Amino acid sequence: MNRPQFRLIDVLDSPVIPVIMLKDAADAVPLARALLAGGVRALEVTLRTPAGLEAIRRIAAEVPDALVGAGTVTRPDEMRAVKAAGARFAFSPGWAAELSQAADAEGIEFLPGVMTPSEAMAAANHGHRALKLFPASVAGGVPMLKAMAGPFADLRFCPTGGVDATNVAQYLALPNVFAVGGSWLTPADAMAARDWPRITALAAQAATARG
């Protein structure tokens, strides 16, 4: 077992982690700098597009102050690829023991996705204490997290999926939520226009979301 010393939950400067889907890896560095300028340091670049892996590589190499991680990691070979690209952490949309084993082998922090108490128990029994609740709104949202706090008092969650500017404060008010993930910091129209100042402004609002 090669568990990493780095723990995302201990180094977050902002409680909001943007979920980033890039069509063009050339946008990765200016986007990361725009988010960083707004006070958002941890960035989840998803593997949902072909540009994702190269985007991680560029941010890791050219924006060292950012904590770049990978999202939508679903296979062990992707865990190896994102670690090689420079990702500091990895999120998956669901729980799979083989992903946990691959993360241990690579020495990368892994936050598995869970939707049920059974999945949370399985992840916890493999040593995970920080989990992604996904899709949060479908899984029960704030009431679900309140219910999970009793039997899983030692677990902390990053809800993603249906979290936005209208409900982020409700999620962050929960003691078992250490951060939230969302795509509202990088809206499609701003990305298409490469409106980096607007993204910086959205990041600045999100960075103070916990109050």
N, C-alpha and C positions, 0 to 999 in steps of 0.2 A: 504494500500500500504506500502510495506517495502523495499523501494529502498536502495541498499547498498551505503555506503559512499565511498568505494573503487572504483576508476575509472581507468581502465587499461590504458586509453589514457594518464593519468597524471603520471604514474609510470614506463613507459617503458624505459629501459636503452638501448635497441636495437630496431631498426625499423623492424626487421624481427622476425616473430613468427613461429617456426617450426611446421609443421603439422605432428604429430607423430602417426604412426600406428604400434602397437606392437603385435606380435604374442605370446610373452612370457613375462608375467609381471615381471619375474626375471631380465629382461634387463632394467626395468624402472629406477631404481636408478642409475646404472652406466651411462646410457644414459643421464639422467638429470644432473649428475655431469659433464659429458663431455661437454655438451652444456653450462653449467654455467661457466666452466673453460674458454670457448671461449668468454664469455661476453654476452651470450644470456640467459636471465632470465625468460621471459614469454614463456611457453610451452603449446601448444594445443595438448592434447592427445585425439584422436578421439575414439568414441564408435563403430567404424566400425569392431572391432574384439572383441571376448569375453574377451580378456585380458585388454581391455581399462579401465574399472572401477577399477579393482584391481591395475592397473598401476598408476592411479591417486591417489589412496589411499596410495600407497607406497611412491610416490614422496612427497606428502603432509606431510607424517609422518617422512620421513628420509632425505629430502632435503629441509629444511625450507627456505633457501634463494631463492629457485625457486618460481616463480608465476605460479602454475600449473592450467590449465583450461581444460575444456572439449570441444571437437568438435563433430560434427554430432549429436547434441542433437535434437531430432525430436518429443519427446512426453513429456507431463508434468511429468509423473512418472520418466523419465530420469533426468529431472531437479532436482527433489528431491533427486535422487540417487547420482548425481554428487556432489551436495552440501554436502550431508552426507559423501561422500568420501573425502572431503577436497578441492574441486575445488574452485578457487577464481573467475572464470568467465566461461561463457559458450557461445559457438558459435553454431548457427544452419545453415544448408544449405539454409533455406528459411524463409519466414515470416509467423507466425501464432500467432494470438492474444492470444490464450490459453497458448502458451509458455511464452509470455511476462507476463501474469498474474501469471503463475507458478513461474517465476523468481522473481517477486515482492513478492510473498508469502514466498519464501525461502530466500529472501534477498541476492541474488547472481546477479552480474552484467551479463547482457545478451546482446550480440551483434548479432542481427538477420541477416540472410542472405537476401539480396535483389538483384534483377536483373533488375528491371524496375523502372521508376519514380513513378508509382502508388504504388509499394511496399515500396519505400522509404518514400512516403507521409504517408502511413498507419503506418509504424514504427515510424516516427517522431511524428505523432498525438497520439501515445502511450508513448511519452516522450523519445524516443531513439534518441541520437545525434551521436553515434558511431555505424556504420553499417559494415557488411561484404558484399562486392560485390562478388557474386559467381553465376556461375563460371565466373571469371573475363574475361578470354579471349573470351568466347562465348558471354558474355554480351556486348562486345565492347571494353574492355580493356582501354587503356589510352585515346582514343578519347571519350569514354563513360563517363569517370570520368571528363574530361574537360567540357563536355556538362552538366553534373550534377552540376558543381560548380556554375553556374549562378542561377538557381531556388532554389538550396539547399545550399546556402552559409554558413549555420550554421551546416551542417552535415560533418562528417569526416568518411573516409572509410578505411577498411582493405581489399584490393582485394586479393582473393585467387582463385586458379584454373588457371593453365597456367602461373603462375609467377615462374620464375627461375633465375638463375644467369645471364642469357643473357639479361633480360629485367627489372630486379629489380630496376636499377637506374632510368629508365624512369618512373616507377610508383612512386618511392619515391621523384622524383622531383616535383610532383604535390602538391600544397598546401593543397588540401583536402584529402590527403592520410596520415594517421598518422602511418601506419605500413602496411606490407604485410605478407601474410601467404604462406608458401611453404614447400614442402617435400624434396627439394634438399639438405637440411642440414643433412638429415638422409637417404642417399641412401641405397637401398636394399642390395647391396653387402657389404657395410660397416657394416650394421646392422647384416647381416648373419655372418660376420667374427668377430663381436664384436670389430671392429676397432675403439675404443674410441678416440685415438689420432687423427685420420683422421677427426672424427666428431668435435672434438675441433677446429681443424684447419679451417674447413668449417664455424663453428660458429664464429670464430674470424674474418674471412673475411666478414661475413654477418653483424656483429655488427657495422662495419664501412661503411655499404653500402650507407648511406645517404651522407657521406662525410663531 
